[in-house]
Amino acid sequence: MSIGGTGTNITEVTEIEVDGVSYCYVEGYLPPQAKWMLRLPITTWTQRYLQAGCGGLCGPTMAALSVVAAEGSDQYENGHFALRTTDMNGGTDGTFALDKEAFIDYAYLAVHNMAELSKALIKKYYGQEQQYAYFNGCSDGGREAVMTAMRYPNDFSGIIAGAPAMLWQFQNSFHHAWDAVSNLDENEKPIFNPSRIPILHDAVITACDALDGVEDGLLTNPRICNFDPRTLQCADDVDNSTCLTAAETQVAVDFYTGPVDEASGEHLTVGEMKFGSETAWIGVGIPATDGGSVASESLALSALRYLIFKNSPGANYMLADFVFANSTIDLLRPHHPFLDAVSPDLSPFHEAGGKLILWHGWADQHISPHTTIQYHEKLIDNMGADVVEDFNRMYIFPGVWHCGDGEGMASFDLLIPMLDWVESGLAPHEIMTSTEVVGSASASSNTVYRTRPAYPYPSVAKYTGSGDVNDAVNWEEGDALYSNLTAYWHGVDFFDVFNPTMDP
C-alpha cells in the first residue's frame, strides 16, 4: 500500500484472543518508522472502527492497545470494533523531532494516515467498509483527537478527547518546567517531598470540602476554594506533622499560582494545579520518593530541547536556561499552528456531522483543566452557543487525575453515549461515574463502591441532602458553582482562530 508514502509494511499477522474475543491481529509501520497495531474481530464486528490515541511523546514503547473513558462499554469489551493505535513515530527523549517526517507524523499526520490505512485494511479483510469511525484519546491522545477534528474533519464521525494536551507547547515548557524548578532548593534538591503532601492535602479538603454542600472528600469545583497555604506555615519554621516549613509553603503557593511575568505581573499559563489535586503531584512535580527526580523535568527537557523552539537547542539545554517571561511566549509562536490543537473553529467538522466530547479531571497533575475549559469557551465565542451545543459536550470530573485514577469517580463510559449520539441522534447528558473508596476500620469491607452522575459543564452533580452520599440515586443536576470565564493570561491569543501549518 502507498498510504503515508512508499515503504508501508505489514510485519505481523496472527490470530489472538483478548478477553474471550478472537481477533486477526495485524502489526506494521508507515515510513519513516511509525509503528501501528490493528485488531480485527473475526466474528463479532459491527461495522465500527475505533482508533485510540497515545500519550506523552509516544514512541516505540507504545503500550498494548487500550481505550480510556470506556469503562463497562459492552460494544468495546465484546469485540464490536476494529481497533487501531499507533506510536505516532515519536520517542520519549524527543530526538525523533530532528527528523522532519517523524516530527510531522507526531504533530498530526500519523493519525490521519493510520485512519486511511485502517479503513483500507478493513475493506480488504471484511469485503465492506466500516459504517462508523470513532477516535478516543487522552493526554497527547486528546490533542490528537482535537487535531484531527481541526485538520481532517471527515476522518471520524465521533471524537472523544480526554485531558487534551492541546496547548502542547505551554504544557511542556512553562507548566512542567515551572513545576520542576519551583521545588528545588539552592543545591537543586527537592524541597517538598511526598511524605509531607498529606499535611497540605488534608488542610485543603478540611477548608473547602463543604463549600459544594456535602462533605465527601472531593471538591466539586476547586475554583470556589480560596485556601491560602501560608496558613499552614510552622510558626518557628521547623517542620512537623501538622505544618509546613516556609520553603514548603512557597512551593505550594508556586504550584497553585504558576509562573508570572516579573515585570507585568501577568500569568504565563492558562491555569496551574488546582486545590484538591495535591496527592496527584507525587511523581510529577513532587518526587515519588524523598529526594528523587520528577517527571516534569524530563517532560520539559525533551520538549524544550527538540520540539518547541524553531531552532532546537539540543541536549545541552537545561531548565535553568528557560526564562519565565512574556518574551518567551513569542518563541513558542512559530510551532503554534503546527503542534497546538486549539483553533476554536471546527466548522468543517460540524458541517460533516461530527460529534466531539471533551473531558478533563479537576485534579489533573499534568494538564490544567483550564486549558480544556478555555477552549470550550472560545468555541462558543467563535461558533455560537447553539452551534456548539449541536456537536460538542464537555465534562469536568471532580477529584480525577490525569486521564483517570484519583480520589474522584474515575470510571465512566463516554464511548456508548458517543455511539448513541452519532448513530441515533441522542445527545449525551447524564453520565454515570464510579470508584472504590476506602471505608472505615469498623466497616464490614475496607472499600465502599461510590457512584455519582456527571453533567455537561458547567452544571454539577448536587447532593439532594439525604441518603448515602456514595449512591448516585441521592444526587441530581445542580447549577454551576462558578460562572466566571477563564481569567486573562498573557498567551490567551493562542486560542484565536488560526490556519494549521503542514511543516514545522
N, C-alpha and C positions, 0 to 999 in steps of 0.2 A: 504494500500500500504506500501511497505517496503523501499521506496526511502528515503535516509537520515537516515535510521535506524528504529527500531521499534517505534511505537507511532505516526506515521504520522496520522494527524487528519484533517478532514473537519468539520468545526464548523458552517458554514452557507451556504445555497444555496437559492438564491432568484432571481426573475426576476426584473430587474431595467431598467430605461430608462435614457440615457445620451445624451444630445443634439439631441434628436429625434431618437436615435438608441436604440433598445431593446437588452439587454444582459442577459445572465444567469450569475449571479454574484456568485462566489464561494470564500469562505474565510476559512483559516485554519492555521495550523502551523506544522512545522517539528521539531523534537527533537533537542536540548532540548527546544527551545522556539522561533524559527524563524517564525514570522508571515508572511503570504502572502495573496495576493488577486489576483483573476483571473477573467477577464471579457471575456465571450464567446459570440460573436454576434449570435443572434438567426437566422437571415435570411440573413445577409449581408457578411458573412465570405468569404474570397477569398483564403483560404488555406495558410494564412500567420500568423506567430506568432511573436509578438514583446514583448520583455522583457525590462522593464525600470529599470534603476539603481536608487539607493537612494543616499542621500547626508550626509555629516558630519559623525557622528558615528551612523547614522540611529537610530534604536530603536523603541519602541512601539508607539511613537508619529508620526509614518510614515504618511505622508500626503496622501490624495486621489491620486489615480493613475493619473500621468500626464507625458507627454513626452516633452522634450525640443528639440529645433532645428527642429521643425516640423510645424512651423507657416504656415497655409494655406494649409497643406497637405490634399488633398481630401481623400486619402486612409485611413489616420488616423482619420480624423474628421467624415468620413461617415461609420465607423464601419467595415472596411475591415480586421482588425487584431483581433486575440485573444490576449489580453493584460494581462501582469502579472508584479507584482513588489513584493518585499519583504523588511522587515526591517533589514535583514542581521543578526538577532539575536543580534543586537547592543544596545546601550543606550548612552545617551548624556553625562553621567558623566564618562564613561569608565570602570566602575566597572565590567561590563559584562566580560571583558577580564580575570578576575580572574578564570572564568570557562573555562577550556581548549577547550571544544567543542564549546562554544559560540565564543571564540576567533578565532578558525579555521573557523567557519561559516562566521564571519565578514571578515576575511582576504581574503578568496577566495571560500570556499566550498558552501555557501548558493546559490550563483548564479548558480553554476553547478547543485546542487540538485533541485533547482526550475525549471531549464530548463528541466531536466528529468521528473519531476513530471508534469509540464505543458504539455509536449508532450504526456505523458500517458493519462492525462485527456482529451486532445484534441481528441485523437484517440477514447477514450471511448465515448465522447459526440457526435462527428460527424461521427464516424464509419470509419474514414480515418485519415491519418497523415497529418500534415502540409507539404506543399511543400517547404516553405522557412522559415527560422528562423532568426530574427534580434535582436540586442541588441542596446539600446540607453541610455546613461547615461552621467551625468555631475558632476563634482567635485568628490566625492568618487565614484559616478556612472561612471565617466570617468576612474577612477582607476580600478573599477570592469570590465569595458569594455576591457581595455588592458590586465588585469589579466586573463580574460577568454580566450583571444586570445593566451596568453602565455601557460596556463595550459591545456585548453580544446579546442584545435583548431577546433574540429568538431562540437561544440555545436551550433555555429551561422555562417550563410553564410555572413552576413554583420554586422559590428560593427561600431557604431558612438560614439566616445569618446570626450566629451567636457570638457575643463579646467581640465584635469585629475589630480587627487591627486596621481599621480603615484609614485612620490618620497615622499611618505607619511610621513616618519619619519622626514625628513628635514623640510617639510612644517609645521608640527605640533610641532616642537621643535625650531630649530634655527630661522625659519621665524616668527612664531606667538609670540614666547617668546620675540624675539628682538623687534617687534613692540609694544608689551605690556610694556616692561620695558624702552624703549627709550623715551617714552612720559611721564615719571613720574619724578617729582622733588624730592628733598631730603625728603619731607614729604609724598611721594607716592601719590601726587595729579597730575592730568593731567596738562601738560604744554601747549600743543596745543589743543585748544577747537574748536568745529565745526564752531562757528561764525567767526573764523579767517581764515578758509580754502579758502574762495573766494579770499583773497588777494594773496595767493600763486598760486592758480589755474589760476586766470586771468593773472598773470605775466608770467606763463609758456606758456599759449596759445599766449599771445602777442609776446613773444620772438621766438616761434618756429612754430606757425601755418602756416606761409607762406613757410616754408622750403620744403614742398611737392608740391609746385606750385599753391596752392589755399588757400585762407583764408576762412575756413568754420567751425572753432571752433574745428577741430579734428587734431590729429597728426597721419598721415598715418603710420609712423614707428617712434616711440619715440626714437629709437637708434641714429637718426641723430640730436637729440636735445641735446645741451650741456649747458643747463641753469644752472646757479650757484645760489642757494637760498641765498647765502650770499650777493648778490647784493640787496636784499630786506631788509636787516637789518637796523633798525632805527639808525640814527646817534647818538642819545642820549640814545638809548636803552629804550625808552619809547614807548609802543605800541600805534599805532593809526590806522586809517582806510586804510592807504596806505603802511605800512611797518610792519616788524616783529621784535619782541624782539630777543636778542641774543640767548635766550633759545629756542624760537620757531624756529629760523633759524637752530639751531643744530638738532632739531628733524627732520626737513625736510631733512637735509643732511643725517642723520642716516637712515631715511626711504628709501631714494633713494640708498644709498650705501650698506646697510645691514651690518651684523656682519662681523668683520675681526679679524683674529688671531693676538693678540697683538705682539707676538714675531716675526712671519714670515711676517706679512702683507698680508697673503693670505685670500681671501674671503671664507666664510664658507657656502655660499648658491650659487646656480646656477644663481640667479638673484633676485632682490627685486622690490619695487614699481617703476613703470615706469612714466616718465613725462607725464602729461595729465590725470593721474588716481586720482588726489588729492581729488575730490569730493566723490570718492568711499571709501576713508579711513574712512569716518564718520561711526561710529558704529563698526568698525573692530579694527583699531589701534588708531583712534581718537574717543572719546566718542560721542554718539549720542546727548547728552545734556551736556552743560558745567558742568564739574566736575563729570560726570558719569563714569560708568565702560565700558570696551571694550570687544568685542567678542574674540579678540586674547588671552586675559588672560585665559578665560575659556577653549578655544580650546586647548591651550598649556598645561594647567594643567591636563586636562582629559587624554591627550595622554601621558604626561611625568609620571604621577602617575601610570598608569596601562597598557600601551600598548608598549611603546618604549623600555624600558630597559629590559634586560634579567631577572634581579631581580627587580620586581616592588617596588618602594619606598613607595607607598601608599599615603594616604590622607594628611600626614604631609609634603609632598614635596611641596616646594614653588618655584616660579620663581627665587628668589634670590639664590637658590641652583644650578641653571643651569649655567654652565661655558661656555662662548663663546670662545672656543679654539679648535685647531686642534685635541687635545687629546680626546675631547668629541665625535668627529666623530666616533672614534673607538668603542664607547659604543653603536652606532647605528648599527654596523655590524651584531651582532647575529640575529636580526629580519629582516635584509635587504632582504634575499631571501624568507622570509615568508610574509612580508607585502608590500614590494615595487613591483611595476609593471613596471620596466624599463629595463629588459633584452632586448637588441636590436636584438635578434634572434627570428623572427616569421616565420621561415622557415616552420614548420609543418602547421601553419595557411595558409600561402601562398600556400603550396602544396595541401591543402584541398580545394583550390579555394576561400578562404575567402577574403573579402574586408574590409578595415579599413579607416575611415575618422577621422582624428584628427582635433579639432578646439579649439581656445582659443581667448579671448578678450585681446587686448593690455592694457586695463585699469583694468585688474583683480586685485582686492584688497586682495584676499586670496592666490592665487597660481600664481607664476610668469610665464608669458608666455614663459620665457626662459627654463623652465622645459620641456615643450612640444617641443619647437624648438630644444633643445639639444637632446632629444630622437629621433626626426626625423633625425637629423644629424648622430646620432650613428647607426640608422637603415641603412642609406645609407653607412656609413663606413663599417658596418659588412656584409650587404647583397648585396650591389652594387646598384647603382642608377637605373639601368634598372629593376632589380627585384622589388625594392621598388615602382617604377613608375607603375608596373603591378598591385599592390594590395593596395597602400596607397596614400591618398591625405591629405594635411594639409592646413587649412585656419586660418589666424590670422586676427581678425576683429578690426579695429580702434575704439577706444572710448568705447568699450563694456566691461562691468564689469564682475564679476564672474557669469558665467552661464546665462548672459543676462542683460538687462537694461543698463543704462549708457547713455552717450551723443551720442554714435555711433549708427549705424544701427543694432539693436539687434534682429530684427525679420527676420528670414530666415528659409528656409526649406532644410535640408540635408537628410531628410528621402526619398523623392521621387528620388533625384539623386542616393541615395544608392540602391533603388529598381531597377532603370534603369541599374545601374552598374552590380548588381548581376544577374538580370533576363534577361537583354537584351545585356549585354556586353558594355554598353555605359558609359564610364568613365566620372565622373563629371569634369567640368571645371568652367565655369562662374556660379556663384551663385548670385541670386538677394537678396539684403538686403533692409530693410526699417525701418523707425521710424517716429515719430512725433516730431518736434522741435518747440520751442516757437517762434512765429513771433513777429514783431514789434507792438507797441501800435497802430500804424496807419493802420495796415493791416486789411483786411476785416475779417480775422479769427485770433484767437490768437495762432493757431498752423498751421504748414506747414508740409505736408507729404513729407518726404525725401526718395528717393530711390537711390541705388547705387549698381553696380556689385562688386563682390569679386572674387578673382582668387587664384589658388593654390599658396602657399608660394614657393618662395619669391616674385613672381610677385605682383603688387599692382594695384589698380584702379587709373587711371590717368585722370585728367580733360583735356578735349580737348581744353580748352581755351576760349570757347564761350558758351553762353546759361546758363540756370538756373543750378546752382551747386546742387540744390536739385533734379534734374531729371536725372535718370540713363542714359538716351539717350545721355547725354553730357559727358559720361565717357567711357574710353576704357582701355584695358590691358596695363600696363606700366612695365618697367623693375624694378628690385629690387632697392630700395633706399639705402640698406645696404647689403653688401655681405660677411662681415667677419663672421667666425664661432664664436660660443659662446666662450667667454673668459675662460681661465683656472680658476678653483677654486679647493679648496683642496679635495672636495668629488667627483670629476669628475669620479673616478674609480667605483662609484656606478652604472654608466651607462655601465659598462663592462658586457659581457655575463655571466650569472650565471644560475645554475640549481635551480629552485624553491624548497623550502623545504615544507614538509607537516605539520610539527609541529613547534610551537613557541620555 
